[in-house]
Amino acid sequence: MAERGVSCSADQIVITTGAQQGLDILARALLEPGGGVLMEEVSYTGAAQAIAAHRPRVWSVPTCARAGIDIDAVEVLLEGGVRPAFLYTVPDFHNPTGSCLTEASRRRLADLAGRFELPLIEDDPYSALRFDGEALPAVRAFDDRWVIYVGSFSKIVAPALRVGWIVVPQGLREAVSIVKEASDLETSALTQRVLERFLSSNALEPHLERLRHSYRERRDAMLDALERHFPSCTRWNRPLGGLFVWVELPPSIRADRLLAEAVDEEGVAFIPGSAFATTRDAGASAMRLSFATCEPAEIDEAVRRLARVLKGRLRDE
Amino acid sequence: MAERGVSCSADQIVITTGAQQGLDILARALLEPGGGVLMEEVSYTGAAQAIAAHRPRVWSVPTCARAGIDIDAVEVLLEGGVRPAFLYTVPDFHNPTGSCLTEASRRRLADLAGRFELPLIEDDPYSALRFDGEALPAVRAFDDRWVIYVGSFSKIVAPALRVGWIVVPQGLREAVSIVKEASDLETSALTQRVLERFLSSNALEPHLERLRHSYRERRDAMLDALERHFPSCTRWNRPLGGLFVWVELPPSIRADRLLAEAVDEEGVAFIPGSAFATTRDAGASAMRLSFATCEPAEIDEAVRRLARVLKGRLRDE
């Protein structure tokens, strides 16, 4: 974390049973009855689940598969007097869009958090999976009073360990500890020891090298396949890391209906953008394609089949 | 579980990250804002923590270190129109009192749950640690629609695994699954596999035999030591299993003040009954003594020192 500007004292780190528990704890510590949250129009479903239990008002701002969260929209809302309990975002290789905030955007977001005393949850499962360019500082690097950093070993070591962590501003430590203890007393000492052994053996860096190599190859295979097979009326981004490509279809195509056909006719699945919607109709004509688990040749074949279904639909219109 | 009358289909079992998560999930699934819970005047602190976040009204009923929860008091409240979101109790070797409900009491409690459609959380971390007599049926054996059974491997295999389970009535399955997923997605597959290997090797039963043998010896050492060293104005129960003896002191003695002296003067600690109070002044003159982690000789010495502090206090009065 240090290389990305996340410095803190040991007592600011709360080990969680996976990052999902981190999000759940933060929602419980920050959200009062009647409160609201600020999220992107498409956002990580696990965060939405953690938040949903509190039935909050959701202020939804646009997001873009290239530039990420629309910071102008955030500023307009805050200047207009909106006071959410927190803002939630994934600055590095966003789920579902794959976007990555520029350094200037990170700084600006942190400044807004400080200026409006807005807790900002920076969810970061993917930043170590960067394929192109240099690592950027975390949003947390620009503000340590309002930015709450959520880390995870799930995407870089193993999800089955269920170990993540939160870097908590001093003022939130007690509230977070109380909720953590009520949630499950403590995170398994066994899985923490397994992880400690792995990390102290210096196995992480070579492991990350292998992951980045393999995922980069798969991302490239997916981008090549999209270029080769997908019709020109579709658009997608080139993620600099992470696991996802976000494909935008013509507005006449509903991705959830396309999914049903793709599964039935071609045995290929994806997550329709609507699954990530925090506001009506967001992502309705978009698909999240994951390149994480398939070999390049399979990716090419899957994208070819998806394109076939899509072209069929476009012809029928 | 089957031998204690807890029968259910596989889809009624929800694996949890320790029983604490089970309690937390149930509080979240059952407690609406403004709701209340029915608990004993002294009750397990982890349950109180899980519940506290919801700031419920707490209806507190008497409990006794011999007979357990005062079922007459429960009935009076329910007949009086009180409608808690649930009743929480530990029927076998109660924490903190060590009490164990009779079979007739279990049946009566289950009948009340059914008659008043009252969800009853039966928290059972200790029943396998029985030293005397035959295992009694779980409360769940007498009602499978309103009794929710919470199990744990923490006291019989290892707390560091963080694996427990809930047996959920059919009508609660979906609500519980939603909260579980929002809490931490799933319980570590690694710790579940470790446990599966242990259980399928038939190592549990001999392990339990060793635990029971060792804890029985320690309980006996503690009861002998109390008999030998404690003044006649004190009372305690003879727990049939579990980890705790509940010692009642003269009402003039506040156990929390005694604790401070015991630690300072004699290097001995216990949990004062007030730490478990769900209503003002409950347990103020009682101590929970745990015989779990000390050898018999240490237990004798510790009780001797505690008695010395106590006798000093009684002389000063």
Contacts between the chains, C-beta under 8 A, distances in Angstrom:
chain1	res1	chain2	res2	distance
A	17	B	17	5.4
A	17	B	162	7.3
A	17	B	184	4.6
A	17	B	188	7.7
A	18	B	184	5.2
A	18	B	185	6.1
A	20	B	182	7.6
A	20	B	183	7.3
A	20	B	184	5.1
A	20	B	185	4.6
A	21	B	183	6.4
A	21	B	184	4.4
A	24	B	182	5.8
A	24	B	183	5.4
A	24	B	184	7.1
A	28	B	53	6.5
A	33	B	33	6.0
A	46	B	182	7.9
A	46	B	185	6.8
A	49	B	178	7.7
A	49	B	181	6.2
A	49	B	182	4.2
A	50	B	182	5.1
A	52	B	182	7.1
A	53	B	28	6.5
A	53	B	179	6.8
A	53	B	182	5.9
A	158	B	190	7.7
A	159	B	185	8.0
A	160	B	188	5.9
A	160	B	189	3.8
A	160	B	190	5.0
A	161	B	188	6.2
A	161	B	190	6.0
A	162	B	17	7.4
A	162	B	184	6.2
A	162	B	185	7.7
A	162	B	186	7.5
A	162	B	187	7.1
A	162	B	188	4.3
A	178	B	49	7.7
A	179	B	53	6.8
A	181	B	49	6.3
A	182	B	20	7.6
A	182	B	24	5.8
A	182	B	46	7.8
A	182	B	49	4.2
A	182	B	50	5.1
A	182	B	52	7.1
A	182	B	53	5.9
A	183	B	20	7.3
A	183	B	21	6.4
A	183	B	24	5.4
A	183	B	183	6.7
A	184	B	17	4.6
A	184	B	18	5.2
A	184	B	20	5.1
A	184	B	21	4.4
A	184	B	24	7.1
A	184	B	162	6.2
A	184	B	184	7.6
A	185	B	18	6.1
A	185	B	20	4.6
A	185	B	46	6.8
A	185	B	159	8.0
A	185	B	162	7.8
A	186	B	162	7.5
A	187	B	162	7.1
A	188	B	17	7.7
A	188	B	160	5.9
A	188	B	161	6.2
A	188	B	162	4.3
A	188	B	188	6.0
A	188	B	191	5.5
A	189	B	160	3.8
A	190	B	158	7.7
A	190	B	160	5.0
A	190	B	161	6.0
A	190	B	190	7.5
A	190	B	191	5.9
A	190	B	194	7.0
A	191	B	188	5.5
A	191	B	190	5.9
A	191	B	191	6.4
A	194	B	190	7.0
